[in-house]
Amino acid sequence: VYAISWVVIIGVLLVMK
């Protein structure tokens, strides 16, 4: 499962936002 990967990616996007 790549759920964790998605959480990390979304987290980074929110920080970069």
DAUR-V163850 format. One record per pair of residues at least 24 apart in sequence whose C-alpha atoms are under 8 Angstrom apart, sorted by the first residue. I is the first residue (numbers start at 1). GAP is how many residues later the second one is. Records with the same first field share a line. If there is no record, write none. Layout:
I=GAP + GAP
This chain:
none
